[in-house]
């Protein structure tokens, strides 16, 4: 019976990815590099529920505070499956080999056997593990993307429902959720069940992580201002092409899900590539609306004028990096850390005048505030950890995970090891030269990833003080505020989930619609299909079941609002 069930799950998992995401979501791509930040320090310190006794040991709050301390003395071994961040894999083959991984095991007293799928094969390997049925004790995944949602993962018998487990063994997480009811609502199913140890952004201002950037030095040389409208962007890209010889004025990784979804030029037409929350309080699908047609018309024009990289459909990071640092490209879309900062630091080695600057999300009319833009939910469905039903030592697994929400765990996950990766200076955890000027020549992102998880994601609450130091260049420091000057939060679909019955139908519909959308979008941009056929394109999506998908989305939204 179980074999039949897991085979069905495998088929569904292969078909479904990113179920129930909305406009402004950054998906599960580059978030594994940088795209997550967190909570102001004071708030975390107040909410973690961790005290210090007279010996300096960390003692959990809660009913068992007198008898439970870290490190645990169980001698336990747990298996932990997660994807290995690319900034980690640059220098380590296993998270357990990093200073972070070693310290986490030392501080908790648990030996963790980290298991990593091959790079870029996380979803496929996840499905294969489910089909096999022999699961690691802990699995780090975007569990809202499980076919049928996390409630289905529970009813399928793959993961534990965590409500009683959290109440019994996780005083730190319990206290945080009690004091943050908005987050608490996000990390439960419609049935009120907890299912994971969540990754949480602790502050709204840290949810804007993706945006436009362009050559500041070129703008100054050409006597141009940072563009704010579509027309100004056209003029700037033309100048980059004609005056600076850029063969790919606008160049970015179009095929990366996060950067495709967060395309700023789509938002200019009050549309997006996915679902969004309309002013009527209902869920809408941007690619089937007039605003999306206008965006396609713009990009078709720009592509024909060679203002957009002609290799748009196949660009990879190394190609984009080479073009943006060499002068073949003058503008891009991405993150302030792993894109803007990395490119600036690389380019200034040969061109001291090189500089990138963030640009606001563009509008049609000068002076208008952008309505839409990239924004993530504070619980963004990334790197959350479930205890699988293969785990035999539930208490140890739960307490291992709860450590991350304690004061001591918070410092480890965000700043690393005191005296090595950070020092406390006037009460502020300040990164050392091991991070900011790594003696082995590692980038800041790579040295951070060796000691912390704060510069990507994981089962903890991120700290804003991390990013205050990660962004060392002035234009980086300004980027999140510039990109955040939108009304995007009003259009963001919250982390809603389908019912088990809805999920299979929804996944089938949207896999077909999204595949068709992506194919037709490129055809419209490249001119392989006339935009006169846009109405036919919308009709095809309706024939594929778009109206039913919207019904399911809106039913899920109603349930979420009732949690």
N, C-alpha and C positions, 0 to 999 in steps of 0.2 A: 504493500500500500504506500509506504514511504517512497519507494523507488518511483512509482508513478507520479507522486506529488512533486518530487524534486525535479523530475524531468520536465514537468509542466512549468515549474518555476524557471528552469533553465531557458526554455523557449521564450517565456515572458521577459526574462531579464535581458536576453539578447536583443529583444525588440524595443524594450523601454529604457530610456535614459533621460534623466532630468525631468521626470514627470511632475507636472503642476508647478513649473517655474513661471515667473512673470517678468514683465519689463524691468530692466535695470538689474536683473539678476546676473551675477558673474559666474554662475555655473560652477564646475568643478575643475577648471583647467588651471589657469595661472594662480588661482587662489592657493594652490599648492606651493607657489613661490613666495608671494608677498601679500596677497590681496586681503589681508585681515588684520585689523588692529583692535584696540580695546578700551577698557574701562579706566577712568581716572583713578589714580592710586588710592586716594582717601576713601573712595567708595568701596574699592575692593577690600581694603584693610578692615573696613567696618563690617562688611557683609560675609567674610569667609568663615566666621565662627570658629577661629582657631586661636587658642590661648597659649601662653608660654608659662611653664612652671618655674620654680626657683632654680632648677638645674639647667634651664635653658632648653629643655626638650620641648618639642611641639606636642601639644596635647589636644586631642579632638574635643570640641564642645559636644554637648548632648548628654543623654542619660548615662552613658558609659564612660564619661570623661575621666573618672578616677582610675579605671582599669585599662584603658586603651591608650597606647602611645606608639609613635613611629620611632624607629623601624620596628616592624613586626618580627616576631621570632618564630615564624611558622616553618621556615626553610622551604617555602612554597616555590614551585616553578609554574609559570603560566605562559601559554603561547599567545602571541599578539600579532594579528595580521594588519598591515597597513601599507599603503604605497610609500615609497621612499622619495622624498622631495628631491628635486634635481640639484638644488644647492647643497644638499647633504651628499648625494651620490657622486658629486664631483670629487670628493675626498674620502668617502667611506662607503663600504658596500652594505653596511647594516647599521640601523639606528642604535643598536646595542653597543656598537663600537665607539660611538661618539661620547665626548665628555658628558653631554646631556643624558644619554641613555645609561651610562655607568652611574651617574649621580642619582638618577631616579631610582635605580635598583638599590643602590646603597642606602638612600634615605628611607625607602619603604621596607627594605628587607626582603624583597621579592625578586627572584631571578626571572627575567623576562626573555623568552625566546622570540625575538622579532622575526616575522616572516613577511617578505616583500615580493609582490608580483613583478614580472619584468616591466620595464619602463613603458608607459602608455598602454598597458594591458590590464589595468586594474579592474575595469568592468567585466572583461572577459574572464579573468581569473576568479573574480567574485562569483560569477555564475557557475563556473566549474566546481568551485568549492561547495556551493549549495547542492549541486547535482550529486556530488560524491557523498554528502551527508556527514562526513567526518570533519567537523569545523574546529578552528582554533578556539581557545577559551574566550578571546576578545577579538572583535572585528571592528576596525575603523573604516567607516564608509558614509556615504550620503544616504542615510537610511530612508529618507522620504522618497528616494528614487527607486526603492524596492518595488517590484511589480505588485500592485495592490496596496502599497504604502506600508508603513511600519506596523500597523495593526495586523496586516496580513502576515508579516514576518513573524509576529507573535503567534497567531493562530496556526500558521504552518508548522509551528514547533521548532523554529530555527533560533529564536532569541527569547530571552526571558522578559516578561513584563516586570518593570523595575520599581513600581510604586512602594511595595512593602520593603524591597531591598534597600531603596534609598532611605526610607524612614528608619530602618533598623541599623544600617551600617554607614550612612553617608551624611553625617551631621553638617559638614561644610557645604555640600551642594544643597542640602535641604534648607539651610538657613538662607543661602543666596536666593533660591527660588521663592521662598516665603517673602523675602524683602523686595523681590522684583517680579510682581505678578504679571507684568506685560511679557516678560521672558518666559515665565512659568506656563502661560497659555500657549506659547509657541512650541514648547518642547514636549507637549502631550498630544496624544491622538484625540480624535473627536469623542472617543469613549472615556477619556480622562486618564489614559494609561501612559506612564513614562516608559521609554524604550531605549534611551541612550544617555551617555554622559556627553553633554553638548559642547560644541564650540560656540562661544558667545562673544560678540562685540559689545564692549561695555559703554559705548557712547555713540550717539547718533552721528556726530560729526565725523566719525571714523568709518562710516559706511560708504563714503564716496571715494572710490579708489582708482577709477579708470577715467581717462579723458584724453583730450587732444593736446599735443605738444608740437612745437615747431621751432625752427632756428631763430633764436633771438638775435644773434649776430647778423644774420642775413636781413632781418627786418630793419635793424638799425642802419645797415649799409644802404638799403634801398629806401630809407626814410618812410617806412610803413609801420602802422600800428598793429598790435595784436588784433586779429580779426574777431569780430563778435557776430557778424551776420553771414548768411549764405553768400550774398554778393561780395562782401569783403573777402571771404575765403576764396572765392573764384579769382579775385584780383591778385591776391597773394600767391596762389598756386601758379597763376599765369606768369607772375614776376619771377618766381622760383624757376620756372621752366625756361623762360626767355632770357632773363638777366643773369641767372646763376648756373644755367646749363643742367638743371636737374632733369634727369631722364624719367624719374618716377617721383614727381613732387609730393604726392601723398602715398605713403607706403606703410602697410601694417599687415599683421597676420590675420587675414580675413577668415581663414578656415578655423582659427581657434574659437571655440564656442563662446567664451567670455567676451572676446573682442568683437565677434560678430553681433552678439546680442546687444552690446553697449555702443553700437555705432551712433556717434553723436549727430550725424546728418539725418538719420531717420527721425530722431526726436524733434528736430527742427520743424517737422511737419505734423507734430502732435501724434506721432505714430511710433511703432517699434516693431521688432521682429517676432514678438511673442505676445503673450496675454498681458493685459494691463487693467487697472481698475479705473473705470470711467467716472465722470462726475455724477452719474446716476447711481453710483454705488454698486454697479454690476461689472462683471468681468467681460472684457472685449478682446478680440483677436486682431492686433494691428495689421498683419500682412493682408487681411481681406478688406481693408478700408482705403478710402481715397487718399489719405495722407501717405500711405505706403506707395501708392502709384506715383505721387508727386516726387517722393524720394527716388524711386526708380528712374523717373524721367531725368532728374538731376544727375544721378550717377551715370546714366547712359550718355548724357552730354559730356560730362567730365572725362569719362573713359575715352570717348571719341576724340577729345581734345588732348589726350595724353597727359591729363592732370593727375590721373590715378595710375599706379603701377600696372602695367599691362599683364603682369604675371599674377594678378590679384588672386586667382583661384588656387594657386599652388604655393604661395609664399610660406616659408618656414622662418623661425626666429633667426637663424644664422644669416639668412639672406637679408632679412629686414635690418638686422644689426649692421651688416656690412654696408648697406646702402645709406642708412641714416647717418652713419659715422663718416662715410667717405665723401658725402655731398651729392650722391646720386639722388637722394631723397631729402626733402626739407621739412616734412611734417609726418606725424605718425599718431597712432592711438595706442595707449597702454598705461602702465603703472608708473608711478613716480620713482619707485625704488629700482625694481628689476629692469625697467626700461630707461626712463629718463636719467637716473643717476648712473647706471651702468654705461650708457652711451656717452654721457658727458665725460666721465672719467677715462673712458677709452680714447675718445677723440682728442681731448686736450693734450695727449701725449705728443701728437704731431701738429695740432692746430690750437695754440693757446687761446685763441679768440673764440673757439667753439663754445656755444651755449644754447641750451634748449629752454623754452619757457612754456608754461601751461596756458592754454586758451580756454575761455569759457565755452559751455555748450552753445552752439550757434542758434540764432533766431532768424526769422524772416525780416523783422522790422527792428531798426536800431533802437536800443533802449528798452526793448521788451525783456522781461525776465523769462528765461526758459521754463516751460512747463515740465517737460520730461527731461530725464537724465539718468545716468547710472546711479543706482543706490542699492545697497544690499539690506536685507533684513538683519536685525541684530543676532538672530539665529539663522544663519545662511545655509543650513543643510550641507555642511562641510565637515568632514573628519570627525564625526561623532561616533562614539564607541559603544557598541552593544555587547552584553554578555551572552554568549551563545549557550544553547542547551547542551552542548558538549562539555561545558565547564562543570567540574565536579566540586570546586572550592569557591562557591559563590561569595562568601564573606570576604575572603582574601582579595578576590577580583574587584569587588565593590570598594573595599577600603583602599586598594591600590589606586583606583580611579578617583576616589574622593580626595586623595592627597593633593591632586592638582588644584582643588578649589580651596585649599587651606592657605594660610599666609605663607608658609614655607614653600608649598608647591607652587603657589602663584609666583614667587620670586624665582624659583628654578625655571619654570616654563617660560617666563618673560625675560629674565636677566641672566640666568645661568648660575655660576658658582662664584660666591663672593670671594674676592681676592684673586680670582683668575679672569673671569669675564666682566666683572663689575666691582665697583667699590661704592660704599655709601658715603656720599659727600653732602653734608648739610641736609641729611635725610632724604637725599635723592639718589636712586640707584644709577650710577654713572658707568657706562661701558668703558672698559680699559682699552689700551692699545692692542690687546689680543684680539679685540673685535674691530676697532676702528682703524688700526694700522697693523694688520696681521703680519707677524714677522716672517711667515712663509709666503707672503704675497697673495693670500686669498682675498677675494673681494669681501666687502662688508657683509653681503648677503650670505656668502659661504661660511665666513667665520661665525656669524650669528647662528646659522643653522647647525653648526657643530655643538653649540652650547645651549640653544633655546629652541622653542617652537613658536615664539612670539612673532617671528617675521614670516610665518605662513599660517598654520592653523593647527588644530588639535583639540582634545577634550579638556578645555580650560577657559578661563576668562582672560582675554588679552588686555594688556596695559598700555595706555596712551603714551606713557613715558618711553616705551620702546621706540615708537615712531618719531618722537621728538628728537631722538638721537640718530636714528637710521637715516633720516633726511638731513644730510650735511650741507647741501648746496641750497642757496637762498631760493632759487626758483622751484626746487623740490618742496621746500617748506611751505610755499604759497599754494601748491597745486591742489591739495584737498579742499581748501577753502574756495578756490576758484571753481573747481568742478562741482562743489556742493551748492553753488548759488542757483538752485533750481527749485521747482515745486515737486520734484520727483517722488517724494514720500507719499504725496496724495494719490499717486497713480500706481503705487507698488502693491502687487498682490501679496497678501500675507502668506505664511507657510501653511497652506491648506492641503488637505489630503483626501483622496477618494475613499469610498467604502470598498470593501473587497469585491463586491459585485460590480461596482462601477469601474474598477481599475482595468480589468481586462478589456472591456469595451472601449474605454477612453484610450488606453495604450494603442490598441489596434488602429483607432481613428487617427490619433495624432502622429503616430509613426508614419502613416501614409501621407498625411497632410504636410508634415514638416519636411519629409523627403521631397515632396512635390514643390513646396515653397522654395526650398533651397535650389532645386534644379531650375525653376522658372526665374528666380531672382537673378541668377547669373545669366540666363538667356536674355532677359530683359536688359540687363546692364551691358552685355556684350553686343546686343543688337541682333542676336540669333532669333529672337522673337519680338515682333512688334508690340509696342505698348497699346496698340489698338485692340489687342487680345486680352487686355487686363480683365475685362468683365467676364470673359470666358474662363480665365484663370480663377476668378472668385467663384464662379459657378461650379467649377470642378471641385474646389475645396468644399463647397456646400454639399455637392453630390457625395463627397467622401465622408460626410458626417459632421461638418463643423458645427452646425446648430446643436447637435446632440452633445458634442464635446463642451460647448458653452453651457448647456444645461447642467452637465456634470460639474463643471467648474463653479457655477453659481450655487448649486446645491451644497458643494463643499464649503463655499464661502459662508453661506448661511449657518452651517454647522459650526464653523470656526468662530463666527461672531457670537454664537451661543455658548461657547465653552466657558 
